[in-house]
Amino acid sequence: MPGLLGKKIGMTSVFSADGKNIPCTVIEVGPCVVTQVKTVEKDGYEALQLGFQEKTEKHTTKPMAGHFSKAGVAPQRHLAEFKNFDGEYKLGDTITVDFLSDAKFVDVIGTSKGKGYQGVVKRHGFGGVGQSTHGQDDRLRAPGSIGACSYPAKVFKGMRMAGQMGNERVTVQNLQIVKVLPENNLLIVKGSIPGSKGSIVLIEK
């Protein structure tokens, strides 16, 4: 799907036409520059590689510096590929938030906040086993049995257990676009999106 790179600014609320207070997320979208145009003849598929947020030559590796100089653009901090763009785009072209002005809904892809190592109650919503009485003072948040003893004599893959929670790629689909502010490169969508303030997200039509 065609889309753009952006940065999560934070949350706010907007009053609708009928007076309802709508919780919204503000995203700084673009401007994104075209750093590579992939074609079927050369790459096997059609796509646009977009760059977001400039960085200095000092913090750019030699191979990436050559890649950006070939496109005739300044070094970019973040890169992403998007397919199915309508129209012809060339190296160095700039795509702004106006690209989403005709869309009503978008999908937002980001990295969720990391919660560290968590137990099964917080990570998977387990209710806990046992009671706090009858001598069981440490079983309230325990996971319980994780498998049979004799057969199959192993723990099945995918068993919900304690472990790393968060810090993973999350997609939120069909977020309604409340307002587009081209003068400030801002997009306001209804609801929340994954990640903390300042995190990079992908916005797809």
N, C-alpha and C positions, 0 to 999 in steps of 0.2 A: 504494500500500500504506500502511496506517496505521503510524505510527511516532512517534519522539520525537527531540528534540535532546539531545546530550550532549557531554561533554568527555573526551578521552583523558587518563587519569591516569598510566598507565605499565604495565609488564609485571611479572608475578610467576609463581609456579608453585604448583600445587595438587596434592595427592596424591589419587588416585581411590580408590574402594572396594577395588580389587584391588592397590593399592600402587604404581601407576604415577605418575610425576611428569609432570604435564600443564602445558605452558607456556600461560599465560593473559594476557589483557589486561584491565585494570580500567578501566571507563568510568563516569564520573559522569553519570547519566541524569536529567534534569529537576531539580526539578519544572518543568514547562512550563505556561504559562498560555495560554488561548485568547484571541487578540487579534482574530480575525475569523472569522466563520462564513459561508462562501460557499454560495450556493444556486443551483439550476438556474434559478429564475425571475429572479434578479437578475444572476447572474454566468455562467450557462450551464453550470455544473458544480458538483458538491458537493465541498467540501474544508474543512479546518480549517487556519487559520493559527495556528501556535504560536510563542510567544516564550520565550527562554531567557536567563537571567542579567540581572538588573536593572542599570540604569545611571541616572545622575543627570539631572535636567532640564537642567542646564547643558550636557551633551553630547548633547542631543537637538534635532533641527531642529524648527522650528515645525510643518510638515506632519505629521511623525511624532508630535509631542507631541499634536496634535489626534486622530490616529488612536488613540493609546493612551488618551487621556482618554475617547473615545467608547466604548471597550471597558471602561473603568473599572479599568484596571490600571496599574501603574507602568511607565515606559519600559523596554523590553527591548533588550538588546544584539544578539541574534541572532533572526532570523525564518525560518521555513520552512513550507511547505504540505504537508499529507498528505491523501490521499484514502481513501475506503472505511472510515471509522470506524464501528464499530457503536455504537448508542446515541445519545442526544440530548445534545449539549453546547451550553452557552450561553457568551456572552461573560464572561470572567473566571474560568471554571472552571479548576481546576488538575489536571493529569494527572501522576502520579508514575510511578516505575519499576515499581510494582505492575501497571501496564498490560501489562508483558511477563512477568508471573509465570506465565502459562499457556502461553507460547511455548517451544518447544524449540530453534528455530533462528532466527537473525536475519541480515539483510543490513546491513553497515556501509558507509557512504559517507563518504569523507573526501578531503582534499587531500594527496597524497604529498609527501614531502620534496623540496625543490628541490636538484638537483645542479649547476646552472649549465650552461655550454656544454661539452659533452663530445663526444669523437670516436666513431667508429663501433664501435670495439672495446668500449668500456664501454657505449655507448648501445644497440647492437643485437647485441653478442656476436660481431662479425666476428673471424675468425682472423688477419687481416692478410695481406699479399701479399708475395711475394719472399723473399729470404734476407738474413741479416745479413752474408753474404760477397759476393764478386765485386763489390766496390765499392759495394754498396747498403747504405749505413749509415743511411738515413732512411726505409726503406720497410716497416718491420716492422708499423706500425699504420696504414698507408695503406688507403683504401677500395677502391682498384683502379678499374676502368672504371665509369663511370656511364651509359654509353649509346653508341650507334653514332655514327659520324662523318658519313657521307653521308645515310643515311636512318634514322630520321625527322628527323635534324638537330636534335634537341631532347632534353631530359631529361624522361622521363615523370614525371607527378605521382605522389607517394607514394614516390619513390626514397629508400631508407634512407641518410641521410647524417648528418654531424655537426650538432649543434644543441642547443637547450635540452632538458635532461633533467629529468624530475620536475616537481613543482609543478603537477600536473594532477589532475582529479577521478578517483578510483579507487573501484570498488565491489568489496567482498569478500563473496561470497555464502555462505549456509548455514554460518554460524559457530555452533557448539553453545554453548548457554547452560549454564555450569557452576554458577553460583550467582547468586541475586538477594538483595541486602541492602537491604531497604526502609528500615531505620532510618538508613542512611547514603546513600541514593539511589545505590547502587552496583550495577553489573552486571558480572559476570565472565564472559568468553567465552573459548572455547578458540582458541588461535592468535593471530596478529598482525593489526593493522588499520593502514590507511595514516595517515601524519601523524606529527608529533612530539608530545612530551608537551605537554599544554595546548591542543592543536588541537581545533576543533569538528567533530563528526561527526554524521551522521544514522543513526539505528538504526531499521530497518524490520522489521516482523514477517515 
